[in-house]
């Protein structure tokens, strides 16, 4: 059963699943009627029969209790207790007699059995009412006995009938219940079908929308709903808009990167051709070669950033399993290599010896990129604070606009001065790949970048710093 619902059932279309559920509901209702309602209906029928017997016995009870002449006025009793389905009679210590004789086709065994039970009841010293259902001569027999005190002594009034009335009543109840149930079922079914199609239609709209978007068509999705499907449609529209913005930004970035790469390549090519022709554009051979080397280094840095951006998630996820890094060593290494960038900027550190999950090299690149951004905007200082599961790098540079904060770590987004730097995007990829979070925020005197994790993890695993120290001197 579990394999069916987890495998075959999920392979069905939504319509087939709904039809299967409807069939299951029909089977359940059938079982409900057969095994549940039958017992309740039997109890209801028995109660109805005994109530009818009690009603027919009351005139006889009143007549006997008032001391009517025991001439057994059959016409009077027949007037009071005639019924086409039941027989009524009285037994006393000295005699017994039938009050009604409307059903001559009842077998004598019925009357004999009931009278026998009535005579037994006469020995009870208290007024008693007994009602029961039994099998006599292979058929159902319902009877009710009521013992009373009369001026003539104790008497038991008995009434009995066979199962014919019960069967007719059962059929009537079943028909009425079935009609009401079928009507209710079809009403529920219609509501259910309309509900299903109200789901299928917007899902088909979403599917068609996605198909057209894949084909590059400019289409709109109109689904005015407040439920989960409406939320999905809303998020899908937002996603499409965001992807379109990123695609546009990516195209612009590729254009700008191509231009950035073209400049050093053109410089290297022209200087190389000039040196080959014996001309030194920068005065002498050594200075001209230095220009070529500087542009080659610029070209290498840009290509390295692009390659690192594309492979960072794979490297972190594949190599960093179970690895932790001492962040104090990372900060000291980055600070040591950064102090010469702008000596006038003071670097203030408040570092505890804590460990972050991930490779030493990836965290070094992450911190180095944030430091490069901080050096670009800081006025007088950069403050680095490291606590358990938290790293903060703050500076006293100008505050960021709110829209800039929201797009701070997105790739291909144009930053200050129209530049398409990848440094903070690399930071975001490293942090997310190691299951941390990063955010940028404005402070009272500047800007702060915060890397943190909400739920601390145990400090365990091997240390990567000893295996990666050889690469710590490389610049991003």
Secondary structure as GFF3:
##gff-version 3
##sequence-region A 1 476
A	DSSP	alpha_helix	2	3	.	.	.	ID=ss1
A	DSSP	pi_helix	4	8	.	.	.	ID=ss2
A	DSSP	alpha_helix	9	11	.	.	.	ID=ss3
A	DSSP	alpha_helix	14	32	.	.	.	ID=ss4
A	DSSP	pi_helix	33	37	.	.	.	ID=ss5
A	DSSP	alpha_helix	38	65	.	.	.	ID=ss6
A	DSSP	alpha_helix	74	81	.	.	.	ID=ss7
A	DSSP	beta_strand	87	92	.	.	.	ID=ss8
A	DSSP	beta_strand	96	98	.	.	.	ID=ss9
A	DSSP	alpha_helix	108	122	.	.	.	ID=ss10
A	DSSP	beta_strand	129	136	.	.	.	ID=ss11
A	DSSP	beta_strand	139	150	.	.	.	ID=ss12
A	DSSP	beta_strand	153	162	.	.	.	ID=ss13
A	DSSP	alpha_helix	164	214	.	.	.	ID=ss14
A	DSSP	alpha_helix	228	276	.	.	.	ID=ss15
A	DSSP	alpha_helix	285	319	.	.	.	ID=ss16
A	DSSP	beta_strand	323	326	.	.	.	ID=ss17
A	DSSP	alpha_helix	327	338	.	.	.	ID=ss18
A	DSSP	beta_strand	346	351	.	.	.	ID=ss19
A	DSSP	beta_strand	355	357	.	.	.	ID=ss20
A	DSSP	alpha_helix	360	377	.	.	.	ID=ss21
A	DSSP	beta_strand	381	387	.	.	.	ID=ss22
A	DSSP	beta_strand	390	395	.	.	.	ID=ss23
A	DSSP	alpha_helix	402	406	.	.	.	ID=ss24
A	DSSP	three_ten_helix	416	418	.	.	.	ID=ss25
A	DSSP	alpha_helix	423	433	.	.	.	ID=ss26
A	DSSP	beta_strand	437	442	.	.	.	ID=ss27
A	DSSP	beta_strand	447	452	.	.	.	ID=ss28
A	DSSP	beta_strand	462	463	.	.	.	ID=ss29
A	DSSP	alpha_helix	465	468	.	.	.	ID=ss30
A	DSSP	three_ten_helix	469	471	.	.	.	ID=ss31
###
